[in-house]
Amino acid sequence: MRKILTAAAKELLLLRRDRTGLLILFIMPALLVIVITLVQENVMELTGQKKLQVLFLDMDDGALGSSVRRLLEEANIETVVLDNAQYNDAHLRKTIAAGNYQVGIVIPAGASAEFYNSAARLLQTDAPSTTLRQTAPQPISVFFDPGVMPGFRSGVKAQLSLMLRTISMGAKIENLARKFNSTLDSLGLPQEYAQLSSGELAKRLSHPILALKERQTGTGAQNMPEYNPVQQNVPAWAIFGMFFTAIPIAGTILQERKSGIWIRLASLPVSQLQLFTGKVLAYISVCLCQFMLVGFIGYFLFPHIGLPPFTVFQNLLGVLLIILCISFAACGFGILLGIVCSSYEQASAVGASFIVTAAALGGVMVPVYAMPEIMQHLSIVSPLNWGLNAFQDLLVRGYSIFAVADDLGRLVIFFLLTIIIAWKLSRSRI
């Protein structure tokens, strides 16, 4: 054990002298988690997962505009109302085109009267369909910032169309109720039926019979937070930074091989597995410090820049076990890289390419479910995907540590395979 600890102390001493490498290992994941999380939080706002602001101009000042505003507020959409005495649709269009708001809605003058007259004419049996089309009310105008994504534009238009259908259905039901009451009066039916108000009848007819309730699915979900990009990005970019420790590990091995120290160490009464174990112990401590730094940024800094804090619920022992397994996998890859490659430039190029590719495939940069189907199938080969899945299952879905044993097992097997291959290659070369 003393030999292993001595080898680990030697690795930490070498790493301390490499200040540039230390900055890359710690500053890179810290900057990435801040920038990417802020960007994804803004994307969530643009795709409707966060509250959206809509510029609203009501040139009509009637019941139709009030109904549209009420439904927008119920849909968690904030309306910024323009005074129609000071502004017109040209001003709104200019504001939207400048990118100050992404969506603008204009209710044309006289829209309420035309709308309710059209709803009343629908029940007139002597009105032909061509007349109804010719007397349809003016459409409500919606403007989009030219720079918004097509998916966002389609989603907002679908939501607004559903709101207008709801308002139209309410007006039709109210007119139908009036027609129903007048028919009851003409037939001389009992007074309690005839005196049912049109508003009350419309309310009863529009009352939903079936309801939709969203329920959480994860085990222990009652304690789990609602999804936010923080819970995805803090573990993801911490894993990304932890795997980058492979490059300095490979660098120290290549430096020892080039200077002849590796041969002299092999002549001492210490096995290569002990040397490998010392390197692993040293860099596991580095990986732990990396995760703590990114986790502290998520917990303490994020609330001050408008982001929800990163939270770890209950299973701290499970989180520590996942970090250790990921650290083992990263160290094993670094040792293999140092044995296989012949120069530091080659190791840094191959290592960085592998890590970035594995991160892209593993869901670090883009969630796996948002990838094409072929990439979703390929993601299973990425070690970063195994670690990220384990964190997501534990922190977001509320699973126990036993439920992520398969991902942890893959990481341990990856570590063992890389160490065995590196050991075999190094022995054959010596």
C-alpha positions as a Python dict, from the first residue, in 0.01 Angstrom:
ca = {
    (1, 'M'): (0, 0, 0),
    (2, 'R'): (287, 239, 77),
    (3, 'K'): (422, 191, -275),
    (4, 'I'): (82, 275, -424),
    (5, 'L'): (49, 587, -207),
    (6, 'T'): (399, 694, -305),
    (7, 'A'): (312, 655, -674),
    (8, 'A'): (-7, 857, -620),
    (9, 'A'): (185, 1135, -442),
    (10, 'K'): (431, 1144, -733),
    (11, 'E'): (141, 1189, -981),
    (12, 'L'): (-13, 1471, -777),
    (13, 'L'): (325, 1645, -756),
    (14, 'L'): (365, 1629, -1134),
    (15, 'L'): (12, 1754, -1185),
    (16, 'R'): (64, 2045, -948),
    (17, 'R'): (353, 2162, -1159),
    (18, 'D'): (134, 2156, -1471),
    (19, 'R'): (-67, 2470, -1396),
    (20, 'T'): (-200, 2501, -1749),
    (21, 'G'): (-335, 2148, -1736),
    (22, 'L'): (-499, 2217, -1399),
    (23, 'L'): (-670, 2527, -1539),
    (24, 'I'): (-808, 2326, -1831),
    (25, 'L'): (-931, 2046, -1606),
    (26, 'F'): (-1119, 2279, -1371),
    (27, 'I'): (-1201, 2598, -1562),
    (28, 'M'): (-1326, 2429, -1881),
    (29, 'P'): (-1617, 2229, -1725),
    (30, 'A'): (-1704, 2523, -1500),
    (31, 'L'): (-1739, 2762, -1795),
    (32, 'L'): (-1921, 2508, -2009),
    (33, 'V'): (-2183, 2425, -1746),
    (34, 'I'): (-2262, 2796, -1697),
    (35, 'V'): (-2280, 2888, -2067),
    (36, 'I'): (-2468, 2579, -2188),
    (37, 'T'): (-2719, 2589, -1903),
    (38, 'L'): (-2800, 2955, -1965),
    (39, 'V'): (-2847, 2884, -2336),
    (40, 'Q'): (-3074, 2584, -2273),
    (41, 'E'): (-3278, 2779, -2018),
    (42, 'N'): (-3342, 3041, -2286),
    (43, 'V'): (-3433, 2768, -2539),
    (44, 'M'): (-3689, 2634, -2290),
    (45, 'E'): (-3845, 2980, -2280),
    (46, 'L'): (-3864, 2990, -2660),
    (47, 'T'): (-4022, 2644, -2683),
    (48, 'G'): (-4296, 2714, -2432),
    (49, 'Q'): (-4151, 2527, -2133),
    (50, 'K'): (-4102, 2860, -1959),
    (51, 'K'): (-4334, 3158, -1937),
    (52, 'L'): (-4353, 3345, -2268),
    (53, 'Q'): (-4415, 3717, -2320),
    (54, 'V'): (-4651, 3820, -2601),
    (55, 'L'): (-4700, 4176, -2724),
    (56, 'F'): (-5077, 4235, -2733),
    (57, 'L'): (-5263, 4515, -2913),
    (58, 'D'): (-5643, 4526, -2885),
    (59, 'M'): (-5782, 4771, -3141),
    (60, 'D'): (-6135, 4656, -3060),
    (61, 'D'): (-6169, 4693, -2681),
    (62, 'G'): (-6443, 4430, -2683),
    (63, 'A'): (-6527, 4096, -2532),
    (64, 'L'): (-6320, 3904, -2787),
    (65, 'G'): (-5993, 4065, -2683),
    (66, 'S'): (-6073, 4007, -2314),
    (67, 'S'): (-6141, 3638, -2383),
    (68, 'V'): (-5813, 3597, -2575),
    (69, 'R'): (-5616, 3762, -2294),
    (70, 'R'): (-5782, 3543, -2031),
    (71, 'L'): (-5694, 3224, -2222),
    (72, 'L'): (-5336, 3345, -2274),
    (73, 'E'): (-5294, 3396, -1901),
    (74, 'E'): (-5441, 3053, -1830),
    (75, 'A'): (-5183, 2905, -2070),
    (76, 'N'): (-4895, 3065, -1871),
    (77, 'I'): (-4835, 3325, -2143),
    (78, 'E'): (-4772, 3678, -2021),
    (79, 'T'): (-4933, 3956, -2227),
    (80, 'V'): (-4765, 4294, -2262),
    (81, 'V'): (-5058, 4518, -2356),
    (82, 'L'): (-5008, 4821, -2582),
    (83, 'D'): (-5237, 5121, -2552),
    (84, 'N'): (-5440, 5136, -2874),
    (85, 'A'): (-5469, 5513, -2837),
    (86, 'Q'): (-5094, 5554, -2881),
    (87, 'Y'): (-4989, 5254, -3090),
    (88, 'N'): (-5107, 5076, -3402),
    (89, 'D'): (-5028, 4748, -3575),
    (90, 'A'): (-4741, 4910, -3766),
    (91, 'H'): (-4566, 4991, -3439),
    (92, 'L'): (-4624, 4639, -3310),
    (93, 'R'): (-4489, 4490, -3633),
    (94, 'K'): (-4177, 4706, -3608),
    (95, 'T'): (-4121, 4604, -3244),
    (96, 'I'): (-4152, 4235, -3328),
    (97, 'A'): (-3923, 4267, -3632),
    (98, 'A'): (-3659, 4431, -3412),
    (99, 'G'): (-3648, 4117, -3195),
    (100, 'N'): (-3765, 4286, -2874),
    (101, 'Y'): (-4050, 4033, -2852),
    (102, 'Q'): (-4092, 3705, -3034),
    (103, 'V'): (-4471, 3712, -3077),
    (104, 'G'): (-4728, 3986, -3131),
    (105, 'I'): (-5109, 3961, -3149),
    (106, 'V'): (-5346, 4225, -3292),
    (107, 'I'): (-5724, 4220, -3240),
    (108, 'P'): (-5871, 4428, -3527),
    (109, 'A'): (-6131, 4700, -3467),
    (110, 'G'): (-6490, 4573, -3471),
    (111, 'A'): (-6379, 4213, -3431),
    (112, 'S'): (-6607, 4142, -3132),
    (113, 'A'): (-6926, 4260, -3305),
    (114, 'E'): (-6844, 4071, -3626),
    (115, 'F'): (-6755, 3758, -3432),
    (116, 'Y'): (-7073, 3741, -3226),
    (117, 'N'): (-7290, 3831, -3527),
    (118, 'S'): (-7129, 3547, -3723),
    (119, 'A'): (-7189, 3308, -3433),
    (120, 'A'): (-7557, 3407, -3427),
    (121, 'R'): (-7596, 3364, -3804),
    (122, 'L'): (-7472, 3004, -3779),
    (123, 'L'): (-7810, 2905, -3628),
    (124, 'Q'): (-8012, 3070, -3903),
    (125, 'T'): (-8145, 2789, -4122),
    (126, 'D'): (-8212, 3022, -4415),
    (127, 'A'): (-7850, 3148, -4434),
    (128, 'P'): (-7655, 2970, -4710),
    (129, 'S'): (-7295, 2864, -4647),
    (130, 'T'): (-7161, 3107, -4906),
    (131, 'T'): (-7314, 3397, -4714),
    (132, 'L'): (-7158, 3274, -4390),
    (133, 'R'): (-6816, 3263, -4550),
    (134, 'Q'): (-6855, 3613, -4694),
    (135, 'T'): (-6962, 3760, -4358),
    (136, 'A'): (-6688, 3590, -4151),
    (137, 'P'): (-6515, 3826, -3905),
    (138, 'Q'): (-6172, 3970, -3970),
    (139, 'P'): (-5892, 3730, -3873),
    (140, 'I'): (-5681, 3797, -3566),
    (141, 'S'): (-5328, 3885, -3675),
    (142, 'V'): (-5021, 3721, -3522),
    (143, 'F'): (-4666, 3840, -3591),
    (144, 'F'): (-4341, 3648, -3528),
    (145, 'D'): (-3985, 3762, -3497),
    (146, 'P'): (-3814, 3649, -3823),
    (147, 'G'): (-3536, 3492, -3618),
    (148, 'V'): (-3746, 3241, -3421),
    (149, 'M'): (-3733, 2869, -3491),
    (150, 'P'): (-4004, 2710, -3711),
    (151, 'G'): (-4094, 2466, -3434),
    (152, 'F'): (-4161, 2752, -3194),
    (153, 'R'): (-4370, 2932, -3455),
    (154, 'S'): (-4581, 2621, -3522),
    (155, 'G'): (-4632, 2554, -3152),
    (156, 'V'): (-4752, 2908, -3078),
    (157, 'K'): (-4984, 2909, -3380),
    (158, 'A'): (-5134, 2575, -3273),
    (159, 'Q'): (-5189, 2704, -2920),
    (160, 'L'): (-5353, 3026, -3044),
    (161, 'S'): (-5573, 2833, -3286),
    (162, 'L'): (-5692, 2613, -3000),
    (163, 'M'): (-5775, 2921, -2794),
    (164, 'L'): (-5978, 3072, -3078),
    (165, 'R'): (-6164, 2744, -3125),
    (166, 'T'): (-6247, 2746, -2755),
    (167, 'I'): (-6384, 3101, -2778),
    (168, 'S'): (-6580, 3013, -3093),
    (169, 'M'): (-6727, 2704, -2928),
    (170, 'G'): (-6834, 2910, -2626),
    (171, 'A'): (-7011, 3164, -2848),
    (172, 'K'): (-7186, 2888, -3043),
    (173, 'I'): (-7303, 2718, -2724),
    (174, 'E'): (-7437, 3048, -2586),
    (175, 'N'): (-7634, 3116, -2903),
    (176, 'L'): (-7760, 2760, -2902),
    (177, 'A'): (-7875, 2808, -2543),
    (178, 'R'): (-8072, 3118, -2639),
    (179, 'K'): (-8232, 2932, -2929),
    (180, 'F'): (-8312, 2642, -2696),
    (181, 'N'): (-8481, 2869, -2440),
    (182, 'S'): (-8686, 3051, -2704),
    (183, 'T'): (-8803, 2714, -2839),
    (184, 'L'): (-8909, 2607, -2490),
    (185, 'D'): (-9106, 2930, -2449),
    (186, 'S'): (-9284, 2884, -2783),
    (187, 'L'): (-9380, 2526, -2694),
    (188, 'G'): (-9520, 2629, -2355),
    (189, 'L'): (-9306, 2383, -2156),
    (190, 'P'): (-9280, 2410, -1775),
    (191, 'Q'): (-9149, 2735, -1641),
    (192, 'E'): (-8840, 2589, -1466),
    (193, 'Y'): (-8705, 2472, -1803),
    (194, 'A'): (-8795, 2785, -1996),
    (195, 'Q'): (-8633, 3020, -1746),
    (196, 'L'): (-8291, 2850, -1759),
    (197, 'S'): (-8058, 3136, -1853),
    (198, 'S'): (-7851, 3112, -2167),
    (199, 'G'): (-7532, 3174, -1969),
    (200, 'E'): (-7611, 2896, -1722),
    (201, 'L'): (-7697, 2654, -2002),
    (202, 'A'): (-7382, 2745, -2192),
    (203, 'K'): (-7178, 2689, -1876),
    (204, 'R'): (-7333, 2345, -1825),
    (205, 'L'): (-7286, 2243, -2189),
    (206, 'S'): (-6923, 2356, -2196),
    (207, 'H'): (-6833, 2187, -1867),
    (208, 'P'): (-6575, 1912, -1941),
    (209, 'I'): (-6671, 1556, -1853),
    (210, 'L'): (-6321, 1411, -1892),
    (211, 'A'): (-6018, 1571, -1725),
    (212, 'L'): (-5645, 1534, -1783),
    (213, 'K'): (-5405, 1520, -1489),
    (214, 'E'): (-5029, 1503, -1522),
    (215, 'R'): (-4870, 1258, -1280),
    (216, 'Q'): (-4505, 1190, -1215),
    (217, 'T'): (-4361, 856, -1310),
    (218, 'G'): (-4031, 809, -1128),
    (219, 'T'): (-3983, 604, -817),
    (220, 'G'): (-4006, 837, -520),
    (221, 'A'): (-4124, 1107, -761),
    (222, 'Q'): (-4304, 1298, -487),
    (223, 'N'): (-3962, 1425, -372),
    (224, 'M'): (-3818, 1494, -716),
    (225, 'P'): (-3801, 1843, -874),
    (226, 'E'): (-3955, 1936, -1206),
    (227, 'Y'): (-3715, 1895, -1497),
    (228, 'N'): (-3481, 2185, -1562),
    (229, 'P'): (-3158, 2205, -1764),
    (230, 'V'): (-2954, 2236, -1444),
    (231, 'Q'): (-3025, 1875, -1343),
    (232, 'Q'): (-2911, 1767, -1691),
    (233, 'N'): (-2610, 1992, -1745),
    (234, 'V'): (-2431, 1990, -1409),
    (235, 'P'): (-2369, 1611, -1410),
    (236, 'A'): (-2318, 1606, -1788),
    (237, 'W'): (-2041, 1865, -1804),
    (238, 'A'): (-1885, 1740, -1483),
    (239, 'I'): (-1852, 1398, -1650),
    (240, 'F'): (-1711, 1568, -1960),
    (241, 'G'): (-1442, 1738, -1754),
    (242, 'M'): (-1366, 1420, -1558),
    (243, 'F'): (-1295, 1227, -1877),
    (244, 'F'): (-1055, 1499, -1988),
    (245, 'T'): (-825, 1390, -1704),
    (246, 'A'): (-730, 1109, -1943),
    (247, 'I'): (-508, 1351, -2138),
    (248, 'P'): (-277, 1454, -1847),
    (249, 'I'): (-262, 1089, -1735),
    (250, 'A'): (-148, 991, -2083),
    (251, 'G'): (94, 1284, -2083),
    (252, 'T'): (271, 1171, -1765),
    (253, 'I'): (304, 814, -1897),
    (254, 'L'): (444, 937, -2230),
    (255, 'Q'): (688, 1166, -2050),
    (256, 'E'): (810, 875, -1837),
    (257, 'R'): (845, 653, -2145),
    (258, 'K'): (1033, 919, -2340),
    (259, 'S'): (1275, 1003, -2057),
    (260, 'G'): (1344, 640, -1967),
    (261, 'I'): (1191, 669, -1620),
    (262, 'W'): (934, 405, -1714),
    (263, 'I'): (1211, 146, -1768),
    (264, 'R'): (1384, 239, -1441),
    (265, 'L'): (1053, 212, -1252),
    (266, 'A'): (1002, -132, -1403),
    (267, 'S'): (1339, -242, -1263),
    (268, 'L'): (1236, -150, -909),
    (269, 'P'): (1052, -394, -678),
    (270, 'V'): (714, -249, -776),
    (271, 'S'): (475, -394, -1029),
    (272, 'Q'): (319, -200, -1313),
    (273, 'L'): (-25, -264, -1168),
    (274, 'Q'): (87, -84, -854),
    (275, 'L'): (207, 207, -1065),
    (276, 'F'): (-126, 211, -1248),
    (277, 'T'): (-312, 199, -917),
    (278, 'G'): (-115, 498, -790),
    (279, 'K'): (-210, 696, -1099),
    (280, 'V'): (-574, 597, -1059),
    (281, 'L'): (-584, 701, -692),
    (282, 'A'): (-424, 1038, -770),
    (283, 'Y'): (-659, 1125, -1052),
    (284, 'I'): (-970, 996, -872),
    (285, 'S'): (-909, 1275, -621),
    (286, 'V'): (-886, 1519, -913),
    (287, 'C'): (-1218, 1392, -1054),
    (288, 'L'): (-1384, 1431, -714),
    (289, 'C'): (-1261, 1790, -693),
    (290, 'Q'): (-1389, 1857, -1046),
    (291, 'F'): (-1739, 1733, -963),
    (292, 'M'): (-1743, 1928, -636),
    (293, 'L'): (-1646, 2248, -820),
    (294, 'V'): (-1919, 2209, -1084),
    (295, 'G'): (-2172, 2103, -819),
    (296, 'F'): (-2093, 2405, -601),
    (297, 'I'): (-2133, 2633, -904),
    (298, 'G'): (-2475, 2479, -967),
    (299, 'Y'): (-2582, 2510, -604),
    (300, 'F'): (-2442, 2851, -505),
    (301, 'L'): (-2392, 3050, -828),
    (302, 'F'): (-2689, 2948, -1043),
    (303, 'P'): (-2960, 3106, -821),
    (304, 'H'): (-2779, 3443, -855),
    (305, 'I'): (-2786, 3434, -1238),
    (306, 'G'): (-3153, 3340, -1276),
    (307, 'L'): (-3118, 2961, -1283),
    (308, 'P'): (-3263, 2703, -1043),
    (309, 'P'): (-3007, 2552, -804),
    (310, 'F'): (-2855, 2211, -857),
    (311, 'T'): (-2989, 1977, -591),
    (312, 'V'): (-2886, 1631, -476),
    (313, 'F'): (-3167, 1445, -302),
    (314, 'Q'): (-3101, 1206, -17),
    (315, 'N'): (-2885, 946, -190),
    (316, 'L'): (-2546, 1111, -144),
    (317, 'L'): (-2379, 770, -113),
    (318, 'G'): (-2520, 675, -454),
    (319, 'V'): (-2388, 997, -607),
    (320, 'L'): (-2043, 930, -462),
    (321, 'L'): (-2046, 574, -600),
    (322, 'I'): (-2137, 700, -949),
    (323, 'I'): (-1855, 957, -936),
    (324, 'L'): (-1607, 687, -838),
    (325, 'C'): (-1713, 457, -1123),
    (326, 'I'): (-1688, 740, -1377),
    (327, 'S'): (-1345, 834, -1237),
    (328, 'F'): (-1225, 477, -1273),
    (329, 'A'): (-1340, 469, -1636),
    (330, 'A'): (-1170, 801, -1714),
    (331, 'C'): (-844, 694, -1550),
    (332, 'G'): (-845, 360, -1728),
    (333, 'F'): (-891, 533, -2062),
    (334, 'G'): (-605, 773, -1985),
    (335, 'I'): (-365, 491, -1894),
    (336, 'L'): (-453, 302, -2212),
    (337, 'L'): (-406, 621, -2414),
    (338, 'G'): (-59, 674, -2264),
    (339, 'I'): (48, 318, -2346),
    (340, 'V'): (-93, 302, -2699),
    (341, 'C'): (12, 645, -2829),
    (342, 'S'): (370, 734, -2916),
    (343, 'S'): (366, 1112, -2853),
    (344, 'Y'): (181, 1366, -2642),
    (345, 'E'): (43, 1537, -2950),
    (346, 'Q'): (-101, 1208, -3071),
    (347, 'A'): (-250, 1131, -2728),
    (348, 'S'): (-411, 1474, -2694),
    (349, 'A'): (-560, 1460, -3044),
    (350, 'V'): (-692, 1105, -3010),
    (351, 'G'): (-810, 1159, -2653),
    (352, 'A'): (-991, 1485, -2723),
    (353, 'S'): (-1154, 1343, -3036),
    (354, 'F'): (-1274, 1033, -2850),
    (355, 'I'): (-1412, 1232, -2555),
    (356, 'V'): (-1595, 1490, -2768),
    (357, 'T'): (-1742, 1216, -2989),
    (358, 'A'): (-1847, 1010, -2687),
    (359, 'A'): (-2000, 1321, -2528),
    (360, 'A'): (-2199, 1399, -2843),
    (361, 'L'): (-2321, 1040, -2869),
    (362, 'G'): (-2382, 1007, -2496),
    (363, 'G'): (-2628, 1292, -2453),
    (364, 'V'): (-2395, 1545, -2289),
    (365, 'M'): (-2440, 1810, -2557),
    (366, 'V'): (-2791, 1715, -2675),
    (367, 'P'): (-3031, 1483, -2486),
    (368, 'V'): (-3041, 1135, -2638),
    (369, 'Y'): (-3418, 1148, -2700),
    (370, 'A'): (-3367, 1452, -2928),
    (371, 'M'): (-3117, 1270, -3152),
    (372, 'P'): (-3193, 1077, -3473),
    (373, 'E'): (-3288, 715, -3415),
    (374, 'I'): (-2957, 575, -3537),
    (375, 'M'): (-2764, 794, -3291),
    (376, 'Q'): (-2996, 688, -3009),
    (377, 'H'): (-2893, 328, -3074),
    (378, 'L'): (-2525, 423, -3095),
    (379, 'S'): (-2535, 615, -2766),
    (380, 'I'): (-2520, 289, -2571),
    (381, 'V'): (-2150, 250, -2664),
    (382, 'S'): (-2050, 581, -2501),
    (383, 'P'): (-1902, 561, -2148),
    (384, 'L'): (-2022, 917, -2087),
    (385, 'N'): (-2376, 799, -2161),
    (386, 'W'): (-2350, 531, -1892),
    (387, 'G'): (-2245, 784, -1630),
    (388, 'L'): (-2504, 1041, -1736),
    (389, 'N'): (-2784, 782, -1737),
    (390, 'A'): (-2687, 678, -1386),
    (391, 'F'): (-2705, 1039, -1264),
    (392, 'Q'): (-3037, 1099, -1440),
    (393, 'D'): (-3191, 784, -1296),
    (394, 'L'): (-3074, 871, -947),
    (395, 'L'): (-3130, 1248, -937),
    (396, 'V'): (-3419, 1306, -1178),
    (397, 'R'): (-3617, 981, -1188),
    (398, 'G'): (-3569, 901, -822),
    (399, 'Y'): (-3440, 545, -869),
    (400, 'S'): (-3236, 362, -607),
    (401, 'I'): (-2868, 283, -650),
    (402, 'F'): (-2957, -77, -736),
    (403, 'A'): (-3153, 42, -1041),
    (404, 'V'): (-2838, 198, -1192),
    (405, 'A'): (-2617, -105, -1125),
    (406, 'D'): (-2609, -194, -1496),
    (407, 'D'): (-2462, 145, -1595),
    (408, 'L'): (-2212, 131, -1310),
    (409, 'G'): (-2120, -222, -1413),
    (410, 'R'): (-2046, -105, -1768),
    (411, 'L'): (-1815, 167, -1634),
    (412, 'V'): (-1627, -79, -1413),
    (413, 'I'): (-1594, -330, -1698),
    (414, 'F'): (-1464, -51, -1924),
    (415, 'F'): (-1204, 36, -1660),
    (416, 'L'): (-1094, -325, -1616),
    (417, 'L'): (-1064, -382, -1991),
    (418, 'T'): (-854, -69, -2046),
    (419, 'I'): (-624, -153, -1752),
    (420, 'I'): (-575, -514, -1863),
    (421, 'I'): (-499, -410, -2224),
    (422, 'A'): (-259, -137, -2107),
    (423, 'W'): (-86, -380, -1869),
    (424, 'K'): (-43, -643, -2140),
    (425, 'L'): (96, -388, -2389),
    (426, 'S'): (335, -231, -2139),
    (427, 'R'): (472, -571, -2034),
    (428, 'S'): (531, -676, -2392),
    (429, 'R'): (717, -353, -2468),
    (430, 'I'): (940, -374, -2161),
}
